[in-house]
Amino acid sequence: MRTKMFDRPVYLRERKDLVLEITNLDDAIDFLEEWSKGDRDIIHDATLKTCYLAHDGHKPVQVAQDALRSFARKKGILVKAPVVAPWMVKAKSGGGRISL
């Protein structure tokens, strides 16, 4: 079965220095299933149910993506798309130096 991809990733803060990139329904479901049972509430349950319905083809993938984004916003773990740090970009060959 083909993985149902989001049109753009959802970034979630898992710990202070760790940001997860959720790109598809399988990842979203795994994330929600791993959520602490003591911290689950009606919002979590509705989001997980929406993801399962989208996975089974009963709702559009976009609806599940929006539900996950809303869940993350309410829990305070939604992160804007990370900015690419300069060290992550491959330098052009030559490094801008002039040969003499």
Phi and psi in radians as a Rosetta constraint file:
Dihedral C 1 N 2 CA 2 C 2 CIRCULARHARMONIC -1.349 0.35
Dihedral N 2 CA 2 C 2 N 3 CIRCULARHARMONIC 2.385 0.35
Dihedral C 2 N 3 CA 3 C 3 CIRCULARHARMONIC -1.202 0.35
Dihedral N 3 CA 3 C 3 N 4 CIRCULARHARMONIC 2.386 0.35
Dihedral C 3 N 4 CA 4 C 4 CIRCULARHARMONIC -1.549 0.35
Dihedral N 4 CA 4 C 4 N 5 CIRCULARHARMONIC 1.897 0.35
Dihedral C 4 N 5 CA 5 C 5 CIRCULARHARMONIC -1.506 0.35
Dihedral N 5 CA 5 C 5 N 6 CIRCULARHARMONIC 2.568 0.35
Dihedral C 5 N 6 CA 6 C 6 CIRCULARHARMONIC -1.389 0.35
Dihedral N 6 CA 6 C 6 N 7 CIRCULARHARMONIC 2.694 0.35
Dihedral C 6 N 7 CA 7 C 7 CIRCULARHARMONIC -1.258 0.35
Dihedral N 7 CA 7 C 7 N 8 CIRCULARHARMONIC -0.422 0.35
Dihedral C 7 N 8 CA 8 C 8 CIRCULARHARMONIC -2.638 0.35
Dihedral N 8 CA 8 C 8 N 9 CIRCULARHARMONIC 2.594 0.35
Dihedral C 8 N 9 CA 9 C 9 CIRCULARHARMONIC -1.132 0.35
Dihedral N 9 CA 9 C 9 N 10 CIRCULARHARMONIC 2.709 0.35
Dihedral C 9 N 10 CA 10 C 10 CIRCULARHARMONIC -1.922 0.35
Dihedral N 10 CA 10 C 10 N 11 CIRCULARHARMONIC 2.203 0.35
Dihedral C 10 N 11 CA 11 C 11 CIRCULARHARMONIC -1.802 0.35
Dihedral N 11 CA 11 C 11 N 12 CIRCULARHARMONIC 2.219 0.35
Dihedral C 11 N 12 CA 12 C 12 CIRCULARHARMONIC -2.179 0.35
Dihedral N 12 CA 12 C 12 N 13 CIRCULARHARMONIC 2.373 0.35
Dihedral C 12 N 13 CA 13 C 13 CIRCULARHARMONIC -1.461 0.35
Dihedral N 13 CA 13 C 13 N 14 CIRCULARHARMONIC 2.054 0.35
Dihedral C 13 N 14 CA 14 C 14 CIRCULARHARMONIC -1.613 0.35
Dihedral N 14 CA 14 C 14 N 15 CIRCULARHARMONIC -0.737 0.35
Dihedral C 14 N 15 CA 15 C 15 CIRCULARHARMONIC -2.422 0.35
Dihedral N 15 CA 15 C 15 N 16 CIRCULARHARMONIC 3.111 0.35
Dihedral C 15 N 16 CA 16 C 16 CIRCULARHARMONIC -0.905 0.35
Dihedral N 16 CA 16 C 16 N 17 CIRCULARHARMONIC -0.809 0.35
Dihedral C 16 N 17 CA 17 C 17 CIRCULARHARMONIC -1.903 0.35
Dihedral N 17 CA 17 C 17 N 18 CIRCULARHARMONIC 0.292 0.35
Dihedral C 17 N 18 CA 18 C 18 CIRCULARHARMONIC -2.225 0.35
Dihedral N 18 CA 18 C 18 N 19 CIRCULARHARMONIC 2.114 0.35
Dihedral C 18 N 19 CA 19 C 19 CIRCULARHARMONIC -2.029 0.35
Dihedral N 19 CA 19 C 19 N 20 CIRCULARHARMONIC 2.216 0.35
Dihedral C 19 N 20 CA 20 C 20 CIRCULARHARMONIC -1.620 0.35
Dihedral N 20 CA 20 C 20 N 21 CIRCULARHARMONIC 2.473 0.35
Dihedral C 20 N 21 CA 21 C 21 CIRCULARHARMONIC -1.868 0.35
Dihedral N 21 CA 21 C 21 N 22 CIRCULARHARMONIC 1.986 0.35
Dihedral C 21 N 22 CA 22 C 22 CIRCULARHARMONIC -1.752 0.35
Dihedral N 22 CA 22 C 22 N 23 CIRCULARHARMONIC 2.031 0.35
Dihedral C 22 N 23 CA 23 C 23 CIRCULARHARMONIC -1.974 0.35
Dihedral N 23 CA 23 C 23 N 24 CIRCULARHARMONIC -0.152 0.35
Dihedral C 23 N 24 CA 24 C 24 CIRCULARHARMONIC -2.687 0.35
Dihedral N 24 CA 24 C 24 N 25 CIRCULARHARMONIC 3.005 0.35
Dihedral C 24 N 25 CA 25 C 25 CIRCULARHARMONIC -1.122 0.35
Dihedral N 25 CA 25 C 25 N 26 CIRCULARHARMONIC -0.662 0.35
Dihedral C 25 N 26 CA 26 C 26 CIRCULARHARMONIC -1.060 0.35
Dihedral N 26 CA 26 C 26 N 27 CIRCULARHARMONIC -0.775 0.35
Dihedral C 26 N 27 CA 27 C 27 CIRCULARHARMONIC -1.130 0.35
Dihedral N 27 CA 27 C 27 N 28 CIRCULARHARMONIC -0.696 0.35
Dihedral C 27 N 28 CA 28 C 28 CIRCULARHARMONIC -1.110 0.35
Dihedral N 28 CA 28 C 28 N 29 CIRCULARHARMONIC -0.778 0.35
Dihedral C 28 N 29 CA 29 C 29 CIRCULARHARMONIC -1.119 0.35
Dihedral N 29 CA 29 C 29 N 30 CIRCULARHARMONIC -0.774 0.35
Dihedral C 29 N 30 CA 30 C 30 CIRCULARHARMONIC -1.031 0.35
Dihedral N 30 CA 30 C 30 N 31 CIRCULARHARMONIC -0.776 0.35
Dihedral C 30 N 31 CA 31 C 31 CIRCULARHARMONIC -1.049 0.35
Dihedral N 31 CA 31 C 31 N 32 CIRCULARHARMONIC -0.822 0.35
Dihedral C 31 N 32 CA 32 C 32 CIRCULARHARMONIC -1.203 0.35
Dihedral N 32 CA 32 C 32 N 33 CIRCULARHARMONIC -0.630 0.35
Dihedral C 32 N 33 CA 33 C 33 CIRCULARHARMONIC -1.166 0.35
Dihedral N 33 CA 33 C 33 N 34 CIRCULARHARMONIC -0.518 0.35
Dihedral C 33 N 34 CA 34 C 34 CIRCULARHARMONIC -1.485 0.35
Dihedral N 34 CA 34 C 34 N 35 CIRCULARHARMONIC -0.106 0.35
Dihedral C 34 N 35 CA 35 C 35 CIRCULARHARMONIC -1.067 0.35
Dihedral N 35 CA 35 C 35 N 36 CIRCULARHARMONIC 2.399 0.35
Dihedral C 35 N 36 CA 36 C 36 CIRCULARHARMONIC -0.932 0.35
Dihedral N 36 CA 36 C 36 N 37 CIRCULARHARMONIC 2.281 0.35
Dihedral C 36 N 37 CA 37 C 37 CIRCULARHARMONIC -1.079 0.35
Dihedral N 37 CA 37 C 37 N 38 CIRCULARHARMONIC -0.552 0.35
Dihedral C 37 N 38 CA 38 C 38 CIRCULARHARMONIC -1.233 0.35
Dihedral N 38 CA 38 C 38 N 39 CIRCULARHARMONIC -0.361 0.35
Dihedral C 38 N 39 CA 39 C 39 CIRCULARHARMONIC -1.766 0.35
Dihedral N 39 CA 39 C 39 N 40 CIRCULARHARMONIC 0.057 0.35
Dihedral C 39 N 40 CA 40 C 40 CIRCULARHARMONIC -1.331 0.35
Dihedral N 40 CA 40 C 40 N 41 CIRCULARHARMONIC 2.532 0.35
Dihedral C 40 N 41 CA 41 C 41 CIRCULARHARMONIC -2.540 0.35
Dihedral N 41 CA 41 C 41 N 42 CIRCULARHARMONIC -2.986 0.35
Dihedral C 41 N 42 CA 42 C 42 CIRCULARHARMONIC -1.113 0.35
Dihedral N 42 CA 42 C 42 N 43 CIRCULARHARMONIC -0.585 0.35
Dihedral C 42 N 43 CA 43 C 43 CIRCULARHARMONIC -1.163 0.35
Dihedral N 43 CA 43 C 43 N 44 CIRCULARHARMONIC -0.756 0.35
Dihedral C 43 N 44 CA 44 C 44 CIRCULARHARMONIC -1.070 0.35
Dihedral N 44 CA 44 C 44 N 45 CIRCULARHARMONIC -0.838 0.35
Dihedral C 44 N 45 CA 45 C 45 CIRCULARHARMONIC -1.062 0.35
Dihedral N 45 CA 45 C 45 N 46 CIRCULARHARMONIC -0.734 0.35
Dihedral C 45 N 46 CA 46 C 46 CIRCULARHARMONIC -1.165 0.35
Dihedral N 46 CA 46 C 46 N 47 CIRCULARHARMONIC -0.686 0.35
Dihedral C 46 N 47 CA 47 C 47 CIRCULARHARMONIC -1.154 0.35
Dihedral N 47 CA 47 C 47 N 48 CIRCULARHARMONIC -0.795 0.35
Dihedral C 47 N 48 CA 48 C 48 CIRCULARHARMONIC -1.092 0.35
Dihedral N 48 CA 48 C 48 N 49 CIRCULARHARMONIC -0.761 0.35
Dihedral C 48 N 49 CA 49 C 49 CIRCULARHARMONIC -1.077 0.35
Dihedral N 49 CA 49 C 49 N 50 CIRCULARHARMONIC -0.733 0.35
Dihedral C 49 N 50 CA 50 C 50 CIRCULARHARMONIC -1.075 0.35
Dihedral N 50 CA 50 C 50 N 51 CIRCULARHARMONIC -0.738 0.35
Dihedral C 50 N 51 CA 51 C 51 CIRCULARHARMONIC -1.109 0.35
Dihedral N 51 CA 51 C 51 N 52 CIRCULARHARMONIC -0.741 0.35
Dihedral C 51 N 52 CA 52 C 52 CIRCULARHARMONIC -1.118 0.35
Dihedral N 52 CA 52 C 52 N 53 CIRCULARHARMONIC -0.715 0.35
Dihedral C 52 N 53 CA 53 C 53 CIRCULARHARMONIC -1.109 0.35
Dihedral N 53 CA 53 C 53 N 54 CIRCULARHARMONIC -0.701 0.35
Dihedral C 53 N 54 CA 54 C 54 CIRCULARHARMONIC -1.177 0.35
Dihedral N 54 CA 54 C 54 N 55 CIRCULARHARMONIC -0.682 0.35
Dihedral C 54 N 55 CA 55 C 55 CIRCULARHARMONIC -1.069 0.35
Dihedral N 55 CA 55 C 55 N 56 CIRCULARHARMONIC -0.654 0.35
Dihedral C 55 N 56 CA 56 C 56 CIRCULARHARMONIC -1.491 0.35
Dihedral N 56 CA 56 C 56 N 57 CIRCULARHARMONIC 0.019 0.35
Dihedral C 56 N 57 CA 57 C 57 CIRCULARHARMONIC 1.520 0.35
Dihedral N 57 CA 57 C 57 N 58 CIRCULARHARMONIC 0.175 0.35
Dihedral C 57 N 58 CA 58 C 58 CIRCULARHARMONIC -1.569 0.35
Dihedral N 58 CA 58 C 58 N 59 CIRCULARHARMONIC -0.238 0.35
Dihedral C 58 N 59 CA 59 C 59 CIRCULARHARMONIC -2.422 0.35
Dihedral N 59 CA 59 C 59 N 60 CIRCULARHARMONIC 2.700 0.35
Dihedral C 59 N 60 CA 60 C 60 CIRCULARHARMONIC -1.177 0.35
Dihedral N 60 CA 60 C 60 N 61 CIRCULARHARMONIC 2.591 0.35
Dihedral C 60 N 61 CA 61 C 61 CIRCULARHARMONIC -1.022 0.35
Dihedral N 61 CA 61 C 61 N 62 CIRCULARHARMONIC -0.635 0.35
Dihedral C 61 N 62 CA 62 C 62 CIRCULARHARMONIC -1.029 0.35
Dihedral N 62 CA 62 C 62 N 63 CIRCULARHARMONIC -0.617 0.35
Dihedral C 62 N 63 CA 63 C 63 CIRCULARHARMONIC -1.142 0.35
Dihedral N 63 CA 63 C 63 N 64 CIRCULARHARMONIC -0.734 0.35
Dihedral C 63 N 64 CA 64 C 64 CIRCULARHARMONIC -1.156 0.35
Dihedral N 64 CA 64 C 64 N 65 CIRCULARHARMONIC -0.715 0.35
Dihedral C 64 N 65 CA 65 C 65 CIRCULARHARMONIC -1.069 0.35
Dihedral N 65 CA 65 C 65 N 66 CIRCULARHARMONIC -0.781 0.35
Dihedral C 65 N 66 CA 66 C 66 CIRCULARHARMONIC -1.117 0.35
Dihedral N 66 CA 66 C 66 N 67 CIRCULARHARMONIC -0.667 0.35
Dihedral C 66 N 67 CA 67 C 67 CIRCULARHARMONIC -1.136 0.35
Dihedral N 67 CA 67 C 67 N 68 CIRCULARHARMONIC -0.740 0.35
Dihedral C 67 N 68 CA 68 C 68 CIRCULARHARMONIC -1.123 0.35
Dihedral N 68 CA 68 C 68 N 69 CIRCULARHARMONIC -0.766 0.35
Dihedral C 68 N 69 CA 69 C 69 CIRCULARHARMONIC -1.061 0.35
Dihedral N 69 CA 69 C 69 N 70 CIRCULARHARMONIC -0.756 0.35
Dihedral C 69 N 70 CA 70 C 70 CIRCULARHARMONIC -1.142 0.35
Dihedral N 70 CA 70 C 70 N 71 CIRCULARHARMONIC -0.750 0.35
Dihedral C 70 N 71 CA 71 C 71 CIRCULARHARMONIC -1.004 0.35
Dihedral N 71 CA 71 C 71 N 72 CIRCULARHARMONIC -0.845 0.35
Dihedral C 71 N 72 CA 72 C 72 CIRCULARHARMONIC -1.116 0.35
Dihedral N 72 CA 72 C 72 N 73 CIRCULARHARMONIC -0.686 0.35
Dihedral C 72 N 73 CA 73 C 73 CIRCULARHARMONIC -1.092 0.35
Dihedral N 73 CA 73 C 73 N 74 CIRCULARHARMONIC -0.781 0.35
Dihedral C 73 N 74 CA 74 C 74 CIRCULARHARMONIC -1.174 0.35
Dihedral N 74 CA 74 C 74 N 75 CIRCULARHARMONIC -0.525 0.35
Dihedral C 74 N 75 CA 75 C 75 CIRCULARHARMONIC -1.529 0.35
Dihedral N 75 CA 75 C 75 N 76 CIRCULARHARMONIC -0.102 0.35
Dihedral C 75 N 76 CA 76 C 76 CIRCULARHARMONIC 1.323 0.35
Dihedral N 76 CA 76 C 76 N 77 CIRCULARHARMONIC 0.431 0.35
Dihedral C 76 N 77 CA 77 C 77 CIRCULARHARMONIC -2.031 0.35
Dihedral N 77 CA 77 C 77 N 78 CIRCULARHARMONIC 0.053 0.35
Dihedral C 77 N 78 CA 78 C 78 CIRCULARHARMONIC -1.307 0.35
Dihedral N 78 CA 78 C 78 N 79 CIRCULARHARMONIC 2.305 0.35
Dihedral C 78 N 79 CA 79 C 79 CIRCULARHARMONIC -2.107 0.35
Dihedral N 79 CA 79 C 79 N 80 CIRCULARHARMONIC 2.418 0.35
Dihedral C 79 N 80 CA 80 C 80 CIRCULARHARMONIC -1.133 0.35
Dihedral N 80 CA 80 C 80 N 81 CIRCULARHARMONIC 2.789 0.35
Dihedral C 80 N 81 CA 81 C 81 CIRCULARHARMONIC -0.910 0.35
Dihedral N 81 CA 81 C 81 N 82 CIRCULARHARMONIC 2.217 0.35
Dihedral C 81 N 82 CA 82 C 82 CIRCULARHARMONIC -1.111 0.35
Dihedral N 82 CA 82 C 82 N 83 CIRCULARHARMONIC 2.526 0.35
Dihedral C 82 N 83 CA 83 C 83 CIRCULARHARMONIC -1.407 0.35
Dihedral N 83 CA 83 C 83 N 84 CIRCULARHARMONIC 2.445 0.35
Dihedral C 83 N 84 CA 84 C 84 CIRCULARHARMONIC -1.355 0.35
Dihedral N 84 CA 84 C 84 N 85 CIRCULARHARMONIC 2.139 0.35
Dihedral C 84 N 85 CA 85 C 85 CIRCULARHARMONIC -1.301 0.35
Dihedral N 85 CA 85 C 85 N 86 CIRCULARHARMONIC 2.580 0.35
Dihedral C 85 N 86 CA 86 C 86 CIRCULARHARMONIC -0.954 0.35
Dihedral N 86 CA 86 C 86 N 87 CIRCULARHARMONIC -0.598 0.35
Dihedral C 86 N 87 CA 87 C 87 CIRCULARHARMONIC -1.249 0.35
Dihedral N 87 CA 87 C 87 N 88 CIRCULARHARMONIC -0.227 0.35
Dihedral C 87 N 88 CA 88 C 88 CIRCULARHARMONIC -1.461 0.35
Dihedral N 88 CA 88 C 88 N 89 CIRCULARHARMONIC -0.252 0.35
Dihedral C 88 N 89 CA 89 C 89 CIRCULARHARMONIC -1.633 0.35
Dihedral N 89 CA 89 C 89 N 90 CIRCULARHARMONIC 2.278 0.35
Dihedral C 89 N 90 CA 90 C 90 CIRCULARHARMONIC -1.224 0.35
Dihedral N 90 CA 90 C 90 N 91 CIRCULARHARMONIC 2.252 0.35
Dihedral C 90 N 91 CA 91 C 91 CIRCULARHARMONIC -1.257 0.35
Dihedral N 91 CA 91 C 91 N 92 CIRCULARHARMONIC 2.569 0.35
Dihedral C 91 N 92 CA 92 C 92 CIRCULARHARMONIC -1.170 0.35
Dihedral N 92 CA 92 C 92 N 93 CIRCULARHARMONIC 2.608 0.35
Dihedral C 92 N 93 CA 93 C 93 CIRCULARHARMONIC -1.079 0.35
Dihedral N 93 CA 93 C 93 N 94 CIRCULARHARMONIC 2.496 0.35
Dihedral C 93 N 94 CA 94 C 94 CIRCULARHARMONIC 1.655 0.35
Dihedral N 94 CA 94 C 94 N 95 CIRCULARHARMONIC -0.391 0.35
Dihedral C 94 N 95 CA 95 C 95 CIRCULARHARMONIC 1.064 0.35
Dihedral N 95 CA 95 C 95 N 96 CIRCULARHARMONIC 0.272 0.35
Dihedral C 95 N 96 CA 96 C 96 CIRCULARHARMONIC 1.464 0.35
Dihedral N 96 CA 96 C 96 N 97 CIRCULARHARMONIC 0.101 0.35
Dihedral C 96 N 97 CA 97 C 97 CIRCULARHARMONIC -1.436 0.35
Dihedral N 97 CA 97 C 97 N 98 CIRCULARHARMONIC 2.619 0.35
Dihedral C 97 N 98 CA 98 C 98 CIRCULARHARMONIC -1.724 0.35
Dihedral N 98 CA 98 C 98 N 99 CIRCULARHARMONIC 2.271 0.35
Dihedral C 98 N 99 CA 99 C 99 CIRCULARHARMONIC -1.363 0.35
Dihedral N 99 CA 99 C 99 N 100 CIRCULARHARMONIC 2.402 0.35
